[in-house]
Amino acid sequence: MLVKTDKVHLIGIGGYGMSALAKLLLEMGYSVSGSDLAPSDITRHLEEMGAEISIGHHARNVQDRDVVIYSTAIPEENDELRAGKEAGKVLHRSELLAEFLNSNTGIAVTGAHGKTTTTTMLALIMERGGLDPTALIGGEVQDFSGTARLGKSNYVVAEADESDQSFSRYRPTYAMITNIEADHLEHYNGSFDQLLDGYGNFVANIKPEGLLIIPKEDKWIGEILPRVRCRKITFGIGSGDYRAEKVVLNSLGSRYSLFREQEDLGEVSLNVPGKHNIYNAVAAAAMALELGVNFTALGGALAAFQGAKRRFQILAWQPFMVVDDYAHHPTEIKATLETAKSVGGSRVVAIFQPHRYTRTKYFMEEFASSFAAADIVLLDDIFAASEQPLPGISSEILAQKTAAVHGGLVEHLRGKEAIINWVKTNWRPGDIFLTMGAGDISKVGRELAQICQQDLAGNGLISVE
C-alpha cells in the first residue's frame, strides 16, 4: 500500500508501536513526520534519524502528507486524524504492520502477558543465529537501540496486539501465543468469549504450511485449537515439547536445562529475574530452534539478554532499590512482586497506578488480591488513557478493597508529589520500591532514582529505622 515516494505521518509517534514503524520507515528511506503531546527520548531519537517531529496535534501537520498512520489510542476527534480521513489517506497502525508481516516470512507473537520480552528474546536469538530478522517491539530494547531493527532477511518478527482485535489482520507464517487471559475486554463488549473468538481468528489466519507455538498448561488454549490449520508445538516449565527442567532461580537470574521432547539440549542461563522470564525464554527458544538456530547461538543470546525497558528495570540500587515495570494486570502485578520478594530486601513497596477505568472495573477484586507479596501498597489515581470516569470506580475504592484483604499498610496517594513525599518520609535502607502501571507512573520511578543519586552524592536523605 505504501510506495517509496510516500510522505508518511504518524500520530502519536512517541508511542512504542508507532515509533517502531517510524524507525523502520526511516531506515527504508521514507520521508517520515509525526506528532505527539510531549517530547521524549523516543521522539528525540527519531528526530536525529531524520523524522520531522511536531509537538501537539494540528491539522496543518498532515497537509502535505500522502499517508497518515493512527492507532486505536487516537480519539476520533483528533484534528490530524479528522484531516487525514477527510483527505482519504489514513491507515490504522495494524494495517501498516500487516504489510510487513503478511508480505514476508512473518512471525507474530501474541498473548496477554510477556509479548514484548518474548519477541525481543526471539529477535535477539535470530540475530545471533544469523537469520538477521526485521523486528518490531512493543517496548524499548537496549540491544536494538530502540523499538525496532531492520534486517536483511525476509523474516519479520512482531508483536501482534490482541488488545483491540487488530491481530486479526495478520497472516503470519509462524506464530506464538504466550498465554490467554481476560484483558482489554472493553474492546470485546466485556465478553471473554469474544476475546477467545479473537484468538481463534488469529490462529485460523496462520498459513497452513506454518507453525504455531503454544503453552502446554494454558487453561484456555484448547478452546481455540479446532481453528488451527498448521503444525503445533507446545512449550512450558516441566511440561511441553520444549520445556525447562532442573530450574534454579537466583535473585536476579536463573539457569535451567532446555529439553526438546526427551533430549537434553543443554543448560541455559538468564540474567533477568523471575520464573516468568524462564517461560518467555523457553517459548522464544522453541521458535528459534524450529527455524534452525543452533543451541550455542541460542544460549549465548539468552545469556546476553538485558531485558526491555520497563520490564523489571532496575533504576537504582542504593540506598534503596527502585524498579520500574509495565505491570498493569493482576497476573503481571503478582509475578513482578514475587520476583521482587525473591531479590531480598528490607521491604517490598508496591507503587501502582491503575490504567483505565474499564480495566479497573473488570478486575477490581483481582487487583485487590494481587498485592500479597508486597509489604506496603501505595495506590495512585487511575490513569484514564482518554476514558471518562465510571461511577463507583476509583483508586480510593480499590485501596479500601485491597486493605480488606492485605495484611500490611495500604494507602491511596494522589499524584507524583504525594508519592515522592511519602517515600522521602518513610524509606528504609534496603527497601525495594516498584513503580507499576501502563500510564505515566514511571516518572515517579525516575524521580526516586534521582533521589538515590543525590543521596549517594552526599546531598542527604534521612532514613527511617
N, C-alpha and C positions, 0 to 999 in steps of 0.2 A: 504493500500500500504506500510505502514511502519511496521516493526517488532521491538520488543524491543531491539534486538541486533544491530540495525542500528546505525551507527555513522552519524549524520546529520550536514551539514554545511549550514549556511545561509549567502548569500552575501548581504551586507548592513544590518547587524544585528542590527545596531543602529537606524533604522527607526521604526516608531510606529508599523506598521503592522507586520514587521519581528520580532521585539523584543517581541511582544505578543505571537507569535508562539514559539519563543525560550524559553520564560519563562514557557509556558505550557509543552513543551517537557522536560525541565529540571526537573520540578516538577513531571513529569511522569516517570522519571528515564532514559531518553535517554542520550547518550553521544552527547553533542552539542558543535560545534565550529562555529565561524563566523568571518566575516571581515567587516571593514568599513574604510572610508578615514581618520577619526579622532576619537580620544577617546571622550566619552561623559559620562554624568551621567548614561545614559541607559546602555552603554557598561560596565561601571564600576560595575553597579548593577548586570548585567548578569554574569560578571566575578566572583563576590562574590558568586553567586549562583552555580558556577562550570563550566561555559562556558569557552572555550579556545578562546580568542579574539586575532585577528591579525589586526594590523593597516596597511592598504594598501591591494590591491588585487593582489595576485600572484597565479599562477597555483599550486605551491607546497602546498598551504593551503588546497587543496581538494584532495591530493594524496591518503590519507588513509581513505577517507570518503565514505560511502555507498550511501548517497543521498545528492544532492546539491540543495538547495532551492533558487530561484531567483524571482524577481518581474519585472514588466513592466518597472520600473525605471532603471533597469540594462541594459546598452547597449550591443549589440551583440558582440562587440569587447572586452568585459571584459575578462581578462585572465582566471579567475576562471570559468566563465560561459562556455567559449570555452572548457576548460579542462573537465568540467563536461559533456558537450554534447558529446565530443569525447569518453568518457567512458560510455556513455549511462545511466547516473544516475541523471538526473535533473528532478525537479518538479517545476512548477510555484507555487508561494505563494498561489494562489486561489485553486489549486488542493489539497494542504495540508489542507487549511481551509475547503474545501468541505468534506474532510474526517471527520472532527469534526462535521460539520453541518448535513450532509446527513445520517450519521450512528447513530445519536442521535435525540432527540427532538429539532430540530434546530429552532431558532428564528432569522431571518435575518432582519436587519434594513438598508434600503437604502433611497436614496433621494439626491437632490442637496445640501441641507443645513441642519445642525442640527443632522447629523448622530451620531457623537461622543457623544454629550451631551445627546441625547435621548437614545442611547444604554447604556450609563453609568447610567442614571436615572433608566432605566428599570432593569438593573442588580442589582443595589443597592436596589430597591424596592423588587425584588425577593429574594435577600439575607435576607433582614429584614423580609420578609414574610415567611421565612422557606423553600423556594424552592431550595436554595443552587446551583445556576447555575454556569457553567463554562462560562466565559465571555472573549471576545477578543475585545479590544477597540482601536480605531484609534487615541489615544492620551494618555497622562499620567494622571492618576487619583489618587488623594491622598487616596481615600477610599480603593483602591486596591493595593496601593504601586507599581504603575507601569501601565503597559498597558494590564494586563490580571489577571484573577483569576481562579484557578482550583477548581471547585465544586465537590460535591459527587453525585449529581443527574444526570439524563440523559438530563437535559436542557442545551443547548449551545446557548448563545446569542452573536451575532457577527455583526459587520458592513459588509454590502455587497456592495462592491465598484463598482459603476457604471462607474467610470472614464475610464476603459479600457475594458469594456464588460465582465470582468471576473465573474460578478454576475450571468451570465447565467449558471455557473457550479453548482449552489446551488439548492438543492431540500429540502427546509425547510418545516417544519410542520406549522409554523407560520411566518408571515412576516409583515413588516410595511414600508410604503412609507411616508416619512416626507413631501415631495413636489417634483414637477418635474419642472425643468427649464433648459434652454440651458447651458451647460458647457462641457468641455472636448471634444469638437467637433472634435479635431484633431484625436481622436480615432474612429470617426464615419464619416470619409470622409467629414467633415464640414457640415454634414446634421443633422438637428434636427429631421427629420422624422426617420432617422436611430437610433437616440438616443431613441425616443419613441418606436421604434420596440424592442430595447434592453430591455426597461422596460416591454414591452409586453411579451417577452420571460421569463423574471424573474417571473412575476406573473403566467404565464402558468405552471411554474415548482413547484408552491406551491402544496403540497399534497392535494387531493380533500377533505379529512376529516379535513383539517386545517382551518386557519383563516387569512384574510388579513385586516389590519388596514390602512385606507386611509384618507387623508384630505378632508373634506367636500367641501371646497371652492376652491380647486386647479383647475385651468382652463384647465389643460391638462389631468387630471386623467381619465376623461370619454373616452379618446381616447384608453385606454388600457383595460377598463373594460370588453369588449367582450372576452378577453383572460383568464379571471379569472374563475377558476373551483371550488373555495372554497367559504365559507361564507365570507361576507364582513361587516365591521363595520366602521363608519365614526367618525372623531373627529374634533374639532375646537374650536374657541373662538366665542361664541354667536350662533353657529350652529353645528350640528352633533349629532350622537347618544351619544357620550361622549363629553361634552363641558364645557368650563369655562364661568361662568356668574358672575355678580357683581364684576368685576375686579377692584382692587385698586393697582395702581403702586406707589412705592416709589423709592427713589434714588438708593437703592442697593438691591431691592427685590420686592415682590408683595404678594398679597393674593387674593383669588377668591373662589367662590363656584363651586364645581365639580358636574355636573349633569350627570346622566345616563338616557337618554330619559326625562321623566318628574319627575324623582326622584332626589331630592337634597341630595347628599351623605354626604355633609359636607364641611367645609372650609379647603382649602389648603394654606399653607404659603411657599414661596420660599425665600431663601436668596442669590439668584443670580439675577442680574438685567435684565430688558428688557422684552418686550411683547413676543419676540420670544421664551424666555425660558418658558413662560406660555404655549405656543403652544407645545413645546417639552415635557413639563411635562404632559399635557393632553394626548398626544399620548402614552407616557410610561405608564400612569395610565390606559388607556383603555386596553392595552395588559395585564398588571398585574392583573387587576380585572377580565378579561376574563379567566385568568389562575387560579383564585381562591384566590388571595391575598386579605386579608381583608383591609378595608379602614383605620383602625387605624395604621396598619403597613405601609401602603402606605403613609399616611400623615406624619408619623414620618420620613420615609426615605427621602421624598422630602424636609422636613424642614431641615434635616441634610446634604443635598447635598451641597458640597462645590464648585462644578464646576470642569471642566477639565483644565489641563494646556493649556495656550494659548487660552482660551475662556473667554474673558474679564477678564484676570488675572491681578489683581492689584499688581504691583511690588513695588510701593512706594506711600506714601500719602502726604508727606511734604518735602520741601516747595512747590513742585508741584507734581501732581499726574502722575504716569506712569502706563499705561495699555498696556498689550501685547495681541494681538488677531490674530487668524489664518485667519481672513477675507481676501479672495483673489478673490472674485467675487463681482460685483457691488451690488447685493442684500445684501450680507453679510456686505459690507462696509457701506451701508445705515443704516442697523439695528444696527451695532456697534456704529456708530457716533450718531445716535438718542438716544441710551442708554447713551452714554457719556454726551450728552446735558442734559439729564434728571437728571444727578447726580448734576449738578450745579457747576459752577466754573468761573474763570476769562475768559479763552478762551479754546476752543477745538482745538487742533493742531493735524491734521492727518499726520502721517508719513507712507507713503505707498510705498511698494516695489512690483511692478508688477511681477507676476510669469508666466513665459513662454512667448515667443514671439507670439506663436499661440493664446493663450488666449487674450493677449493684442490686437492682430489683430482683433479677432472676436468681442471683446467687447469695442473697443476704445471709441466709442461715449457714451456707457453706463457707462464706468469708469469715463469719463469726467464729467458726470452729477450726479455722486454718492456721491459727497463730500459736498452737500448743507448744511448739519448740522455742518460742520467744519468752524471755523473762519479763520484758516490758513491751507494750504495744502503744505506739503513737499514731493516731489517725488524722490525716489531713482532710480538708474538704474534698468533695468529689470533683474530679476534673471532667468538665461537661463534654468536651470534644464536640462542640456545636449542638449538643442536645439541650432541650428545655428541661427544667426540673420536674420531677414527678412527685405527686403528693405522697407523703409518708416515707420517702426515700432520701436519706441524708447520712452523712458520716456520724452525726450525733446519735442517730438511732443505731447505726452499726456499732458504735462504741458501747452503747448500752447492752446490745446483744452479745458482743464479744466479752464484756466484763462479766456477764452472767455465766459464761462457761470457762473463763480463763482464770487461772489462779493468781496471776500477777497484776501489776498496775496496767490499766488501760486508760488512755486519755485522748480526748478529741482536741486537737490544736488547730487553729485556723491560720493557715498560711506559713510561708517560709520563715518569717521573722519569729513567730511564736515557737516553731520547732527549734530553730537555732538557739534561741534564748533558753529553752528547756535543756538542751544538750550542754550549753555553757555552764548552766547552774548545777547539773546533776551527773555529769560524766565521771567515770572512774577509770583508772589505768587498766588496760586490757579489755575494756568494753568493745563489743562489735556492733556498730550501727549500720543497719541495712536500709537504704532507701529503695523502695519498691513501687513500681507502677508504670503505666504506659503514657502518663501525661508529662508534666514538667518537674516532677519530684527530683529528678537528677540534679537540678540546680541546688537543692539542699545538700546533696552528697558532695558536690563540688565545693560548696562553701565550707562544709565541715572539713574537707580535706585541706583547704586553705588555712583553717584554724589550726589544724595539726601542724602544718608547716611553720606557722608563726610561732607556735609553742616551742617547736624544736629549734627555732632560731633564737629562742630566749626572750620572746615577747610576752610570755606568760599566760598560762591558763591555771586556774586554781581547781584542783581535783577534789572530788567529794569522796572521802574514805569511809 
